[in-house]
Amino acid sequence: VSRQGSQESDVLSTQPPPPAATPSAAPPPPAAVPAGTDPSATRAGAPLPPPPPAAAPAPTGTGASGGGRTVGPGDVIIALGLVGLVVSIFLHWLDFSHSISGTQVTERYTASGVPIQVLVNYTTARRDPSFLVLLIPLVVLGLVALLVVRVRWLAIVGGIVAVLVAAMYSYQLEEVVHTSSALHGFGLWDFLGIGPIICAVAGVLLIVGGALPAGQR
């Protein structure tokens, strides 16, 4: 070798080369990142959020209306109205028992014995169709409205007709009292039975029940 113009000889080094650096342990594999978690948060060393709780199964209704539908307040009121409407058919609409001019007169008729024409003409004959022609279809309408939520308005329609039947019958009965000279001194309540009263109450219940919420599936 030459150092600053002079030639010299270097002794060969017999020392072994330094050992290679021992590789460090391999880093652990990254933890699985839950769906919806920001991967950058895990790389930065932030703790993983707990997994979201599993959704609880929705409760299924086992209401008395069947088909998995719960019973709502409107259902109960409609059912009460239907019971009242059916009962009114068998009660007395005309209930008169008095002594007129010394003669004991007793008149009692249920809905099946009262002509439907008496709603507009109290002098009609009893051979005409009875109130059953109206009252039985009203019961069917209320029953359909109770079972099918989409036609809830049928209960309201049936209730309005039931109230009108009771009101029109009472009006015609009042006309009988005022136009008959033999019934002087008597009033409507001497003739009116419990049937039209129950029919009117049942009609109001159908209207209210049809307007209230029904049970949900």
Backbone bond lengths (Angstrom), bond angles and torsions (degrees), N, CA, C in turn:
res aa  C-N    CA-C-N  psi(-1)  N-CA   C-N-CA  omega(-1)  CA-C   N-CA-C  phi
1 V - - - 1.451 - - 1.504 108.50 -
2 S 1.302 117.46 158.94 1.454 122.87 -178.97 1.498 107.51 -119.11
3 R 1.314 114.69 125.46 1.467 120.50 177.45 1.523 106.78 -124.47
4 Q 1.277 118.70 111.00 1.460 125.95 177.35 1.531 111.24 53.67
5 G 1.318 118.26 44.60 1.454 124.04 175.44 1.508 115.53 89.78
6 S 1.353 120.85 -11.30 1.469 122.90 178.99 1.514 109.35 -105.01
7 Q 1.309 116.14 143.69 1.448 121.96 -178.71 1.510 109.51 -96.14
8 E 1.307 117.39 133.82 1.455 123.62 179.51 1.508 108.72 -137.55
9 S 1.331 114.37 165.59 1.467 120.25 177.85 1.519 108.39 -116.45
10 D 1.332 117.84 130.51 1.487 123.51 176.69 1.513 110.24 -95.70
11 V 1.300 114.82 142.98 1.473 119.90 176.89 1.531 108.71 -79.43
12 L 1.320 115.55 133.77 1.477 119.24 179.48 1.526 109.99 -67.33
13 S 1.322 116.19 133.46 1.481 120.61 179.34 1.511 109.33 -78.61
14 T 1.331 114.83 132.96 1.465 120.11 179.39 1.526 112.33 -104.34
15 Q 1.352 115.32 6.03 1.475 117.69 -179.42 1.531 110.18 -73.26
16 P 1.318 116.63 137.43 1.493 118.50 179.69 1.527 110.74 -68.70
17 P 1.263 114.64 153.84 1.494 117.50 179.61 1.536 111.09 -64.47
18 P 1.280 115.39 149.19 1.494 118.10 -179.33 1.534 110.92 -59.53
19 P 1.329 116.07 142.37 1.485 118.27 -178.49 1.520 110.85 -64.79
20 A 1.313 111.64 149.00 1.482 117.13 179.08 1.530 109.94 -69.42
21 A 1.305 114.14 149.75 1.472 119.16 -178.82 1.523 110.65 -64.96
22 T 1.352 114.00 135.14 1.473 118.89 -179.95 1.528 110.16 -71.74
23 P 1.315 116.45 125.42 1.488 116.28 -179.22 1.533 110.91 -64.62
24 S 1.323 114.31 140.02 1.473 119.74 179.17 1.526 110.52 -72.44
25 A 1.341 114.24 162.41 1.472 119.00 -179.09 1.516 110.77 -62.78
26 A 1.302 114.62 143.85 1.464 119.54 -178.89 1.525 110.32 -65.40
27 P 1.334 117.85 137.17 1.482 119.24 -179.88 1.518 110.74 -64.74
28 P 1.332 115.65 147.28 1.470 118.29 -179.88 1.520 110.71 -64.12
29 P 1.298 115.62 150.50 1.482 118.14 179.42 1.521 110.40 -64.27
30 P 1.321 116.75 146.59 1.483 119.78 180.00 1.516 110.73 -63.80
31 A 1.323 113.10 144.45 1.469 118.50 178.17 1.517 110.04 -69.73
32 A 1.289 114.05 152.64 1.465 119.08 178.70 1.511 110.15 -65.54
33 V 1.293 114.94 133.27 1.473 120.83 -178.90 1.514 108.70 -94.43
34 P 1.343 118.58 122.47 1.477 119.54 178.40 1.517 111.55 -60.86
35 A 1.303 114.47 154.06 1.463 119.90 178.40 1.510 110.24 -61.25
36 G 1.306 117.03 136.47 1.460 121.24 178.20 1.512 113.37 89.41
37 T 1.424 119.22 2.07 1.459 121.70 -179.09 1.513 109.30 -99.32
38 D 1.317 117.06 141.96 1.453 122.24 179.89 1.517 108.77 -70.99
39 P 1.365 120.70 116.91 1.473 121.22 -179.63 1.512 112.79 -61.55
40 S 1.345 119.50 -30.05 1.460 121.70 -179.30 1.514 111.77 -63.46
41 A 1.355 116.41 -28.52 1.464 118.52 179.40 1.514 110.76 -67.84
42 T 1.334 117.99 -35.67 1.457 120.91 179.08 1.515 110.85 -73.37
43 R 1.324 117.94 -35.16 1.465 120.09 178.81 1.512 110.73 -67.28
44 A 1.336 116.48 -31.05 1.455 119.96 -178.64 1.516 111.79 -80.81
45 G 1.342 118.40 -0.19 1.448 120.56 178.67 1.505 113.85 88.76
46 A 1.345 117.98 7.65 1.458 119.99 -180.00 1.521 109.27 -73.47
47 P 1.338 117.45 145.86 1.477 119.73 179.49 1.516 110.60 -67.09
48 L 1.313 114.70 145.39 1.464 120.13 179.22 1.516 110.12 -73.65
49 P 1.335 118.46 138.05 1.474 119.84 176.38 1.520 110.47 -70.23
50 P 1.326 116.34 152.21 1.471 118.37 178.61 1.523 110.23 -64.86
51 P 1.329 116.78 148.47 1.479 118.95 -179.91 1.523 110.51 -64.21
52 P 1.334 118.28 147.41 1.475 120.97 -179.98 1.515 110.81 -63.46
53 P 1.348 116.95 143.49 1.470 119.30 179.91 1.521 111.13 -66.63
54 A 1.307 115.30 148.00 1.464 120.06 179.07 1.517 110.03 -68.23
55 A 1.327 115.66 140.28 1.464 120.22 -178.98 1.516 109.82 -67.35
56 A 1.345 115.39 132.02 1.464 120.38 178.76 1.522 109.51 -72.80
57 P 1.310 118.73 141.87 1.477 120.09 178.45 1.511 111.38 -64.31
58 A 1.316 115.62 139.73 1.465 120.39 -179.33 1.515 109.69 -66.30
59 P 1.361 116.71 136.42 1.475 118.49 178.85 1.508 111.23 -67.49
60 T 1.276 115.64 142.81 1.462 121.42 177.33 1.505 109.54 -101.07
61 G 1.331 115.60 133.69 1.462 119.49 -179.30 1.511 111.28 -77.87
62 T 1.302 114.11 146.55 1.462 120.65 176.84 1.507 108.72 -128.72
63 G 1.345 116.16 48.04 1.452 120.52 -175.95 1.506 111.99 -68.68
64 A 1.338 114.11 167.51 1.454 120.09 -177.42 1.510 112.56 -74.46
65 S 1.356 117.83 -10.60 1.451 119.35 -177.44 1.519 112.25 -77.46
66 G 1.370 117.50 -10.73 1.459 119.60 178.96 1.506 111.09 84.26
67 G 1.354 115.43 162.59 1.451 120.77 179.30 1.507 113.29 68.68
68 G 1.356 119.30 19.41 1.441 121.61 -179.62 1.506 114.25 75.33
69 R 1.315 119.43 16.24 1.463 121.81 -179.21 1.518 109.63 -99.15
70 T 1.335 115.09 133.96 1.450 119.90 177.75 1.528 110.31 -75.08
71 V 1.304 115.90 164.81 1.461 121.83 -178.46 1.533 108.36 -95.80
72 G 1.324 116.17 118.91 1.444 121.50 178.51 1.519 111.80 -95.06
73 P 1.336 117.47 171.24 1.465 119.96 179.61 1.521 112.84 -62.81
74 G 1.339 116.39 -35.04 1.460 118.66 177.84 1.514 112.90 -64.77
75 D 1.347 116.19 -34.86 1.468 119.47 179.19 1.528 111.34 -63.26
76 V 1.332 115.71 -42.74 1.470 119.83 -178.66 1.529 110.74 -64.43
77 I 1.330 116.60 -42.93 1.465 119.79 -177.23 1.529 110.72 -69.24
78 I 1.333 117.07 -39.09 1.468 119.50 176.56 1.522 110.42 -62.55
79 A 1.333 116.69 -41.77 1.469 119.98 178.75 1.532 111.12 -61.17
80 L 1.337 117.03 -41.13 1.467 119.85 177.21 1.526 111.07 -64.22
81 G 1.345 116.57 -39.60 1.456 119.71 177.52 1.515 112.43 -63.58
82 L 1.327 116.75 -38.75 1.472 119.65 178.36 1.522 111.60 -65.44
83 V 1.336 116.04 -40.41 1.472 119.29 178.03 1.521 110.18 -62.60
84 G 1.336 116.17 -44.63 1.465 119.20 179.06 1.517 112.87 -63.28
85 L 1.335 116.68 -37.72 1.459 120.17 -179.65 1.527 111.12 -67.37
86 V 1.332 116.80 -40.78 1.464 119.97 177.98 1.528 110.56 -66.39
87 V 1.323 116.65 -42.11 1.469 120.02 -179.64 1.523 110.86 -63.61
88 S 1.333 117.36 -37.81 1.471 120.28 -177.76 1.528 111.97 -62.87
89 I 1.324 117.47 -25.33 1.469 120.27 179.06 1.529 111.10 -63.22
90 F 1.317 116.93 -33.56 1.465 121.25 -174.97 1.531 112.84 -96.49
91 L 1.314 117.96 -4.57 1.463 120.94 178.38 1.528 110.37 -88.05
92 H 1.312 116.43 169.32 1.463 121.66 -179.43 1.533 109.95 -79.33
93 W 1.344 115.80 125.45 1.462 121.36 172.18 1.535 109.42 -91.44
94 L 1.293 116.20 -35.67 1.465 121.12 174.84 1.527 107.26 -115.74
95 D 1.317 116.63 117.91 1.461 121.17 -176.50 1.532 107.74 -136.95
96 F 1.305 114.73 89.79 1.472 120.67 -176.06 1.527 108.84 -126.00
97 S 1.313 116.62 123.44 1.466 121.10 179.16 1.522 108.11 -145.63
98 H 1.382 115.58 93.77 1.465 121.24 -178.22 1.521 109.45 -145.27
99 S 1.294 114.20 168.88 1.460 120.79 175.10 1.526 108.09 -97.42
100 I 1.347 115.64 116.72 1.462 121.41 -179.79 1.529 107.82 -112.56
101 S 1.336 115.37 118.12 1.472 121.66 -179.13 1.531 111.41 54.32
102 G 1.311 115.43 39.77 1.458 120.04 178.11 1.502 114.70 82.88
103 T 1.339 118.15 -0.17 1.461 121.81 -179.58 1.528 109.28 -110.80
104 Q 1.309 115.96 127.60 1.468 120.07 178.39 1.522 109.62 -75.15
105 V 1.310 115.82 120.08 1.460 122.27 -178.55 1.522 108.62 -114.04
106 T 1.288 116.54 127.26 1.474 122.02 177.51 1.522 108.49 -126.74
107 E 1.315 115.87 118.07 1.471 121.94 178.53 1.528 108.39 -129.49
108 R 1.305 116.15 117.57 1.474 121.30 176.84 1.522 108.29 -138.32
109 Y 1.339 115.87 123.36 1.468 120.98 179.91 1.525 108.88 -137.18
110 T 1.303 114.63 137.83 1.464 119.85 171.65 1.524 109.18 -87.61
111 A 1.325 116.78 -175.99 1.466 120.66 -178.66 1.519 111.71 -62.40
112 S 1.316 117.59 -28.09 1.459 119.97 179.94 1.520 112.36 -74.08
113 G 1.335 117.99 -13.11 1.459 120.88 179.72 1.503 114.39 -108.76
114 V 1.338 117.24 1.12 1.467 121.16 179.81 1.522 108.30 -101.72
115 P 1.330 119.19 122.44 1.472 121.39 -179.21 1.524 111.27 -66.38
116 I 1.314 116.40 142.58 1.458 120.29 179.70 1.528 111.28 -68.52
117 Q 1.325 117.45 -26.17 1.461 120.72 179.52 1.520 112.24 -68.43
118 V 1.345 117.30 -14.97 1.456 119.46 -179.37 1.527 110.84 -67.98
119 L 1.330 116.99 -13.56 1.464 119.61 177.60 1.522 111.84 -66.67
120 V 1.324 116.93 -25.51 1.461 120.54 -179.53 1.525 112.11 -121.67
121 N 1.333 117.31 -15.36 1.459 120.44 -178.26 1.525 108.30 -150.94
122 Y 1.318 115.91 105.43 1.458 119.96 -174.92 1.526 112.82 -73.23
123 T 1.329 118.13 -8.46 1.466 120.20 179.34 1.519 112.31 -92.50
124 T 1.303 117.83 9.62 1.468 120.87 -177.60 1.529 111.22 -65.96
125 A 1.334 115.48 160.65 1.464 121.28 179.71 1.523 109.84 -84.65
126 R 1.311 115.93 154.52 1.458 120.62 -176.95 1.523 112.69 -76.75
127 R 1.292 118.42 -5.59 1.463 119.35 178.49 1.526 111.73 -79.85
128 D 1.318 116.94 -7.87 1.467 119.79 177.24 1.536 109.87 -69.20
129 P 1.355 117.78 160.88 1.474 120.51 178.05 1.529 111.47 -56.09
130 S 1.315 115.66 144.59 1.465 120.30 -175.77 1.528 111.05 -87.76
131 F 1.326 114.70 -178.80 1.464 120.89 179.90 1.522 112.91 -63.62
132 L 1.317 117.96 -16.30 1.463 120.16 178.78 1.518 112.00 -60.50
133 V 1.336 116.70 -25.93 1.468 120.31 178.92 1.526 110.58 -62.19
134 L 1.319 117.18 -29.47 1.462 121.11 178.69 1.522 112.63 -97.90
135 L 1.318 116.98 -43.84 1.462 120.08 -170.93 1.529 112.48 -69.63
136 I 1.319 117.70 -39.66 1.467 118.97 179.97 1.531 111.76 -65.39
137 P 1.345 120.64 -44.83 1.477 118.68 174.01 1.523 113.43 -60.67
138 L 1.336 117.60 -32.13 1.468 119.20 177.30 1.524 111.12 -65.38
139 V 1.320 116.58 -37.39 1.470 119.90 176.09 1.526 110.36 -63.53
140 V 1.325 116.95 -41.04 1.464 120.66 179.32 1.527 110.78 -64.44
141 L 1.326 117.27 -42.09 1.466 120.35 178.27 1.522 111.09 -60.21
142 G 1.325 116.88 -45.39 1.460 119.71 179.52 1.515 112.51 -64.40
143 L 1.326 117.45 -36.28 1.460 120.75 179.22 1.529 111.06 -67.49
144 V 1.331 116.87 -40.86 1.474 119.92 177.23 1.522 110.39 -64.14
145 A 1.325 117.45 -41.84 1.466 120.56 178.93 1.519 111.56 -64.65
146 L 1.317 117.33 -30.74 1.465 120.64 178.81 1.519 111.72 -71.89
147 L 1.316 117.60 -34.60 1.460 121.67 -175.67 1.522 112.86 -89.62
148 V 1.321 117.64 -30.81 1.469 121.70 -176.69 1.522 108.39 -116.24
149 V 1.332 116.23 112.95 1.465 120.68 -175.47 1.521 111.68 -67.06
150 R 1.330 117.23 -32.20 1.475 120.28 -175.33 1.525 112.72 -65.47
151 V 1.317 117.90 -23.27 1.466 120.48 -179.29 1.527 109.82 -111.61
152 R 1.325 115.50 40.45 1.463 120.87 -178.86 1.523 111.69 -59.89
153 W 1.302 116.63 -28.11 1.462 120.88 -176.53 1.531 111.42 -65.79
154 L 1.328 118.42 -17.85 1.466 120.02 177.92 1.529 111.24 -63.29
155 A 1.325 117.10 -33.23 1.460 119.74 177.45 1.523 110.89 -65.21
156 I 1.324 116.81 -37.91 1.468 120.27 178.84 1.525 110.37 -67.08
157 V 1.336 116.13 -43.32 1.473 119.78 178.35 1.527 110.39 -61.74
158 G 1.324 116.54 -46.77 1.465 119.56 179.30 1.519 112.42 -62.32
159 G 1.329 117.16 -38.09 1.459 119.98 178.55 1.513 112.34 -65.74
160 I 1.328 117.25 -39.96 1.473 120.52 179.08 1.523 110.28 -63.78
161 V 1.330 116.68 -43.72 1.464 119.63 179.60 1.525 111.03 -64.59
162 A 1.336 117.94 -39.55 1.465 120.92 179.26 1.524 111.25 -62.89
163 V 1.320 117.03 -42.17 1.471 120.05 178.10 1.527 110.43 -65.23
164 L 1.338 117.20 -40.40 1.465 120.53 178.88 1.527 111.40 -64.56
165 V 1.321 117.46 -39.55 1.468 120.24 178.65 1.522 110.48 -61.07
166 A 1.325 117.16 -47.45 1.464 120.62 179.87 1.527 111.29 -64.23
167 A 1.342 117.15 -39.79 1.462 120.29 -178.60 1.527 111.36 -69.61
168 M 1.333 117.24 -44.20 1.466 120.43 -178.97 1.524 111.50 -66.88
169 Y 1.335 116.58 -37.49 1.456 119.17 177.78 1.537 110.19 -64.76
170 S 1.322 116.64 -43.55 1.465 119.58 179.61 1.524 111.25 -63.21
171 Y 1.321 117.06 -38.43 1.463 120.21 178.91 1.530 110.94 -64.14
172 Q 1.327 117.14 -45.57 1.461 120.30 -179.90 1.528 111.27 -65.22
173 L 1.311 116.60 -34.63 1.455 119.96 177.63 1.532 110.82 -67.48
174 E 1.318 114.84 -36.64 1.468 119.06 175.65 1.524 110.83 -64.75
175 E 1.329 117.07 -36.44 1.460 120.36 177.51 1.523 111.51 -64.77
176 V 1.309 117.29 -35.64 1.464 120.58 177.20 1.523 110.35 -61.18
177 V 1.315 116.31 -43.49 1.472 120.44 -178.16 1.520 110.91 -63.68
178 H 1.321 117.69 -41.04 1.469 120.38 -174.20 1.529 112.41 -79.54
179 T 1.312 117.58 -27.28 1.463 119.05 -176.04 1.523 113.63 -92.39
180 S 1.322 117.69 -14.70 1.463 120.40 -178.20 1.536 109.73 -94.92
181 S 1.334 115.92 123.29 1.466 120.02 178.03 1.526 111.61 -70.60
182 A 1.334 117.30 -25.85 1.459 120.30 179.51 1.527 112.42 -71.76
183 L 1.356 116.31 -17.05 1.467 119.75 -177.90 1.520 111.77 -104.65
184 H 1.322 115.75 23.51 1.463 119.30 178.86 1.535 109.60 -63.88
185 G 1.288 115.89 130.64 1.458 121.38 -178.67 1.525 114.05 96.14
186 F 1.328 116.71 -6.32 1.463 120.45 177.32 1.529 109.73 -101.42
187 G 1.292 115.54 159.15 1.463 121.28 179.17 1.515 112.07 -124.51
188 L 1.320 114.85 -179.41 1.466 120.45 -178.15 1.521 111.58 -60.67
189 W 1.325 116.93 -39.37 1.459 119.68 -174.68 1.527 112.46 -72.65
190 D 1.313 117.18 -10.05 1.462 119.55 172.40 1.525 111.23 -76.40
191 F 1.320 117.11 -19.70 1.462 122.13 -178.78 1.528 112.69 -106.74
192 L 1.309 114.96 -37.93 1.471 119.75 -169.89 1.527 110.81 -68.59
193 G 1.333 114.92 125.84 1.450 120.05 176.29 1.514 111.59 -88.16
194 I 1.334 115.12 -173.83 1.459 120.73 -179.52 1.522 111.68 -80.40
195 G 1.336 117.70 -17.97 1.463 121.86 -176.53 1.517 114.48 -57.69
196 P 1.350 119.06 -54.42 1.473 118.65 -179.42 1.516 113.25 -64.69
197 I 1.325 117.87 -29.01 1.468 119.90 178.34 1.527 110.32 -66.94
198 I 1.334 116.18 -46.30 1.467 119.85 177.97 1.523 110.84 -64.85
199 C 1.328 116.57 -36.08 1.465 120.06 178.26 1.523 111.03 -63.23
200 A 1.325 117.34 -42.22 1.462 120.67 179.41 1.522 111.11 -65.99
201 V 1.336 117.16 -42.98 1.472 120.18 178.15 1.526 110.72 -63.00
202 A 1.333 116.69 -41.25 1.467 120.03 178.01 1.528 111.17 -62.93
203 G 1.337 116.71 -38.70 1.462 119.50 177.48 1.515 112.38 -63.01
204 V 1.334 117.29 -40.54 1.468 120.63 177.45 1.527 110.58 -63.61
205 L 1.325 117.00 -40.60 1.461 120.14 178.30 1.528 111.65 -63.32
206 L 1.325 117.17 -39.36 1.463 119.60 177.35 1.516 111.71 -64.08
207 I 1.318 116.69 -39.54 1.471 119.90 179.18 1.522 110.68 -64.89
208 V 1.327 116.82 -47.15 1.459 121.36 -178.60 1.520 110.09 -65.90
209 G 1.332 116.92 -45.15 1.467 119.46 179.88 1.512 112.90 -63.58
210 G 1.331 117.65 -36.16 1.456 120.03 178.24 1.520 113.07 -69.02
211 A 1.337 116.74 -24.78 1.464 120.61 179.87 1.524 112.67 -86.79
212 L 1.328 118.38 -19.61 1.467 121.89 -179.04 1.519 110.12 -84.87
213 P 1.350 116.09 159.85 1.476 119.40 -179.28 1.516 111.93 -64.01
214 A 1.323 114.59 147.29 1.458 121.03 176.50 1.512 109.72 -94.73
215 G 1.333 117.02 170.44 1.457 121.30 176.36 1.523 111.09 -66.71
216 Q 1.345 115.60 152.25 1.458 121.05 -178.12 1.523 109.83 -104.59
217 R 1.329 115.11 149.75 1.463 120.91 176.52 1.508 110.33 -80.58
